[in-house]
C-alpha cells in the first residue's frame, strides 16, 4: 500500500482510528503494567516483612 501524503498514512484507508487507537491502548498498557507490577512488588515486600516480624515476636 502506498500513501501520497502524511494525512493518507494516518487515515489508513479509513481505518486509522482503529489502527492508531489500538496502538495507543497497547502503549498505555505497556507503560502502566511495569508501574503496577512495581507497586504490587513493594506491597508484597512490606507484607512479607510484617509477617516475619509477627512470626518472630514472642507469644
ABEGO torsion letter per residue (X at the ends): XBBABAAAAAAGGGAAAAAAAAAAAAAAAAAAAAAAAAAAAAAAAAAAAAAAAAAABBX
